[in-house]
Amino acid sequence: MSFPLLKRLSLHHVSIAGDVFHGLLSGCQALESLSISEVRSAGALRVSAPALRSIGLQLSSVRTMTELVIEYAPCLQRLLLPYCRVDDCLTIRVIEAPKLEILGMFSADSSKLQVFKGLSPASSANSIRTIKCLALRCSNHRLNRILDVLKWLPCLEKLYVSFLDCYLRQTDKHEYDPLHPIECLQTHLKKVVLKLYSGYEQQVDFARFFVLNAQVLRKIEFEVCWGYSSELVADQHKLLQVESRASQDAQFEFRATSFYIDYHLSKHIHDLSASDPFRQP
């Protein structure tokens, strides 16, 4: 198969062998955006596409594909994962994608979803310095999991965190050593967006961490799922200790949001006009 002029490709509910998939992309040299939804493959899906700028991966069944390998994508800017379930057994390997800037959203709670840079898991010792915008889900508000991810993204500028449960019985105790700071918190992280924010104790603790530790933060946006007033916002400011914020330039904005946090994301797989696909319209 050869489609030399094809720029957009969507594979939906397709069963395909890894070598056939690789051969298909080899015949699409002009391909700019690729959407993979509920694709079944016995082996890894390997991506080599010189003009590819956007990949979207949608999975809701653990019996679909298990590994995506980005072998050669010199123009790839965004890797979007709308609707990926927390328990997906998915490995993403990034071999060569020097322009990859936007990643998410995936679950910070899932130990099964792994992101590799080259042959080794992404980590503070094997960081991905190109990522500037990241979106995560956090079903248990475990800040330690979020911090573990931030350690391998030292140049991160924007962070989106979506809270998936409104009531929490158990949380972890986050440990952060100022003598061994996370690089992006010191030099790059300028914007944090907290989606489905309810304002209860554990979420306030979560948000307060960024207020007190993000040195160059310019703005935190709270997308709230409850009615709020100026009095409630003022109370939140006290709980967040905004007067002690690490960045004196940091601003705080509260606004209403809907529950469907991923609904708009899939359209940006092929629509490359939005510089920030995670921002709610």
N, C-alpha and C positions, 0 to 999 in steps of 0.2 A: 504494500500500500504506500502510495506517495501522494501527499497533498502539499505541494510546495508553496501555495499561497494561503493556506489555512492559518488563521491567527487565534481562533478560539476553539477549544475542544472540551466537550463535556462527556464523561463516561459515567453512566448512571445504571446501577443494577446490572453490571456486566461481569461475566466470568472470563478471565483472560490470563494466559500464561505469561510469566515474566519476560521471556524472550520475545514474545509477540508484542507485548506492550513496548518494550525497548525498540523493537523494529518499527513500530507505528510512529513513535516520536522521531525516529531517525528520518522518516519521510516527511516530517513537518518542520522544515528548517526555519519557517517564518513564525512559528507558534509563539504567541505572547502570553496566553493565559490557559491554564489547564485546571479543570474541575474533575475531581475523582469522588464519586458518591456511591457508597455501597458496592464497591468493586471487590470481587472475590479473586484471589490469586494464591496459588499454592506456595509460591516463592516470593521473594522481594520484588517490588516494583522499582526499577532503576530509571532515573530521569537524567537524560543527557539532551539538552536543548539549548542552542546558542542564543536564541532571541527571547527565551522564556522570562517573563517578568513577574508572574503571579501563579501560585499553586494554591488550590483550595481542596481540602480533604475533609469529607464528611463521612463519619462512621457512626452507626448506632447498634451494630451487632459485632460481638467478639468473634464471629465466624467469618468475617470478611478478611481483608488483607492484614498482615501483621508487621510489615516492614516497608518503609519508603526510603530509598537511597538516592540522594541528590548528588550524582556523580560529577556532572559538569553543567552548571547553569550560571555563566558569567554575568548575566543581566538580571538574575532573580532578585527581586526586591521584597516580596512578601510571601509568607507561608501562612495561610489562614486555615484554621481548624474549627469551623462552626459545627455545633451539635455533636462533637466527639464526646462519648460517654466517659465517665470517670474510670470505669473498669476496663476500658479498651486495652488489649495487650498490643501496644503499638510501639515500634522503634523507629525513630527518624534519624538517619545518618546524613550529615552534611559534609560532603567531601570537598567540593569546590563550588562555593557560592559567595564570592567576595563582596557582593553588593547587598546581601540579605540584611534588611533593616527592620522588618515588621514580622512578628511571630505571635501566634496565639489564635483563639484562646484554648488553653489546655489546663488540665487540673493540676494544681500544685500538690494535691493530696495523693495523687495516684503514683504509686511506686512502680507500676507496670509500664507507664508511658516514659520512654527514655529518649533523650536527645543526645546524639553523638556528634562530636566534631572530629571528622576523620575516623579513626578506628577506636578512639577512646571516648568514654562518656564526657559530655561537657561538664566542666568543673572550674574551680578557681585556678587550677593549674593548667587547664585546657579550655580557656575562655573563648567566647565568640564576641569579638570586639566590634563587630559591625552592627549588632542589634541595637536599635535606638528606641523601639516601641514594642512593648510586650503586654499581652493580656492573659490573665490567669483566672481560673475559678478556684474558690477556696470554700469547700463545703464544711470544714470544721474550724475555720479561722485559725489555722495553725501557722503562726507567723514564722516559726522556724523553717517550715517548708518553703515559704516565700523567700526568706533570706538565703536559703541554700541555692535557689535559682538565681537570685540577684548576684551571687558571688561569681557566677560564670558569665555575667553580662556587665562588664565593667564600664561600658560606655552608654548604658541605658539612660534615656532622657524622659520617656513617658511610661508610666505603669498603670494598667487597669486591673483592678481586683474586683471580681463579682462574688458576693456572698450568696450561697445557695440555700442556706437554711436560716430561718428567722429566730429559732430558739436553740440555745446551746447548753448542754448539761456538762460538757467536759471540754477543756481546752488545754493546750500545752503551755508551759512556761518558757517564754522566749529568752534566750541568752545571747547578749550582744556585748562584745568586748570593745570599748572605744579605743583601746590600744592596738587592736587589730581590725580597723574599720573596713567596711565593704566599700570598694572603690567608687561605685556609681553614687552612693549616698554622699560621698565627699565632694565629688567633682562634676557630676553630670545630671543626676535625677532632678528634673525641674517641674514635673507635673505628675500628680497621683490622682486617679479617679476611682472612687469607691462606689460600686454599683449595688443597688438594693440595700442601702444602708438604713438600718432601723434605729440606731442610736442606743442600743442596750450595752451593758457593761463591757462584754468581751469585744464588741466592735469598736467601742470608744478606746479601749486599751490598744487595739490594733492600729487605729488611726493615730493615736497619740505617739506611737513609736516613730512614725514618719515626721510628725510635727517636731519632735525633740531631737531627731538624729539626721534628717536630710539637710545638709549644709547649704545647698544652692537651690532649694525648693522655691518655686515661684507661686504654685497654686495647688490646692487640694480641692477637688470637686466631690461633693457628697450627693449622689443620686438617691434620693430617699423614696421609700415606698409607703410613707405615712404622711398624713397632713401635718404641716408644721407652721409655726408662727415666728414672729421676731423674738418673742420671749423664749421659745424653745431653742432657737438658733443661738441666742445669747447664753443659754444654759449649756449648750454643747461647747461653745467657745471656752467656758470655764472648765468643763470636764477635760477638754483637749489641751488645756494649759497653753493657749496660743500666745500668751504674754511671754512665755519662756521658749518660744520656738527657736530652732537652731538657725533658721534663715529669717532675718527680719523683713525680707521682701515677700515672704509667703503670704498669699491671700487665700480666703476660704469662701467657697460658694456652695450653697444648698439649693437643689432644685428637684422637682418631682420627676419620677420615672415610672415606666411600666415594668411588669414582671418579665416580659419576653426579651431578655437581654441579648440574645443572639439573632433575633429575627432579621435584622437588617444586614448582618455580616456577610451572608452568602452572596448577596448581589455584588459585593465588591471583589469577588473572585475574578470576574471578567470586566468589571468597571474599574479602570485604573485611574480615574480622574480624582478620586478622593485620596488626599495625602495621608489621612488618618482613618482607616476603615472601622476602627472600634468606637469612634465617637458617635453617639446617638444623633440621628437627624433632628 
